[in-house]
Amino acid sequence: MPHAISMPATGLQALILCGPGSSFPTFTTNPDENPKALLPIANRPMVWYPIDFCYRTGITNITLICPPSAAEAITTAMNTNPFLTSLPYPRPDLVSPQGLDYNTGTAEILRLPEIRDIVKYDLLVLPCDLVCGIRGDKLLQTWMVKAASLPDLLSDDLAPSYSGGLGVWYETKSANPVKGEETDFLATTPMAKDLTAPTNPILQHLSYLALSMPTDSFKDLVEEKKAFPLRHGLLRKHPKLRMLTTHRDAHIYFLPKWIMDFVKSNDKLETIGEDVVGWWAKATWEAGLSEKLGLTKVLPGRVAAAGSTGSMRQNNFTPQGEILDSQESDVSASADPDGVRSSLLKKGTQHTVPPVLAYIHPSDPDAPFLRRVDTAQLLLSVSLQLAKLPSVEETGPDAASPFAHPKKIAYPEGVKPRTTITRQDCLIANNVIVDEKTSIKECVVGANCQIKEGAKLFQCLLMDDVVVGKGCKLTRCILGKRSNIGEGSTLTDCEVQENLLVEPRTEDKDNKLMSSSGLEASEEDIQDVLQEFEDNDDLGSDGPASG
């Protein structure tokens, strides 16, 4: 039964962006009826995971954003899906702006009037395909301590000061790598370690972000320039750069409210990750860029150009008294520290651009789980990994993972004798019927599925209402909801579209089985059409010739 959240208010609101799912062509051919946000990850709708992350962070002001055409499907799911109806109160709101379609960029969404109207506070922006086991309250605490300014949080009339941002990146070359997973290029510079807060592990992996772009954009730049162009200004400001090429942007962004005005004033910014965060990070060190981006107007009294006169070291936004690692110095400032201190206390003192902090999630085996799930391969891989989590029944509620299910086999009465199900790495949903002599290993099986006698499944993901016929052998397959696999079929590394009937004794490998395949003309169909053309030619042979 749903219950109300009793955590203290955080003062933030969350936006969860529900995209089109173009990277799931087999399962989102009709994104209006089957939006990506409702695809199942380990038997839960995809959007459940970022919503749950918000609640665990203490944020209850949550808004889902989707195109108008997908609003009905998501609304129906929020009102009927048992995992979504069991979410605590208050429930998320759903907004579907008229100007939003499946080609709208993530930054462009923030410019839509309907979205600007609802944003009243600092933001947490998330994708709908995020599975994050990190303690959100620790991330929030880190942002508030290291990047959020006190005047912004209290809305007081203190000296102008504006909050920075926080993003999250993770290593893709982990113990369970997925071939073809997207990566990003980023450059970070170290920040002073806070030894006073050892209980927050986030702080030990925190840096300042200097550069960020998708790896594809990075490769295009290198190919165009025949080298990676590294500005001297960046090295002067941050001589200790760490460059990462195998990490990925998790698209977890803690953003100050002023970012809405920044995006509005720069209509060429299309995406939050590459454009908004990327250009913002560059503006913290590149001379004159903050003025070109209009930050001096968005943050009046706060921002000076990165190359302006005065001590760059003293003027850096340095929460908790931290100093950016920089070799730049100013003789006059060193000679008169009291003068600098008094000038910083004056209202309206200029500072540089607030920083973008980068939390680089460790890849240790015992680190909390973190992954974007935006391809079919990741959908299968992540679902199988989550299936290995012990159930709440096994560990007890206090020790269970936030992603653990109550039971590994929700309906044991449906499993006939003489079957093999490896409980430690399987997840079987409600009302699943498993006939005798079947073998199910390392699989996730959705609700209301039927597995007929003698079927063998290995590393498969079955969505709801799937039927697997007698004697089928399925390996590393994803079966869309209500699909039916004919008896005796052997499929390996295949994706099967929803509602599709696969003919008995089908053998296929490394393929996407979709309904369009069944529309191909047979030899008999071709002969019938040719005969029809011949008949029409005979009927018109006495008519006038056409030029």
Secondary structure, DSSP 8 states (H G I E B T S, - for coil): ---B--S---SEEEEEE----TT-TTT-SSTTTS-GGGSEETTEETTHHHHHHHHHHT---EEEE--HHHHHHHHHHHHH-HHHHTS-BS--EEE--TT--TT--HHHHHHSHHHHHH--SEEEEEETTEEE-S-HHHHHHHHHHHT--HHHHHT-SSS-----EEEEEEESSSSS--TT---EEEEEEE----TT-TT-GGGGGEEEEEEEEEHHHHHHHHHHHTS----HHHHHH-SS-EEEEEEEEEEEEEE-TTHHHHHHT-TT---IIIIIIHHHHHHTTSTTHHHHTTHHHHSTTTB--TT-SS-HHHHS--GGG---------HHHHH-HHHHHHHHHSTT--B----EEEEEE---TTS--EEE--SHHHHHHHHHHHHTS--HHHH-TTTS-TT--S-SBS-GGGB-SS-EE-GGG-EE-TT-EE-TT-EEES-EE-TT-EE-TT-EEES-EE-TT-EE-TT-EEES-EE-TT-EE-TT-EEES-EE-TT-EE-TT-EEES-EE-GGGGGS--HHHHHHHHHHHHHHHHHTTTS----
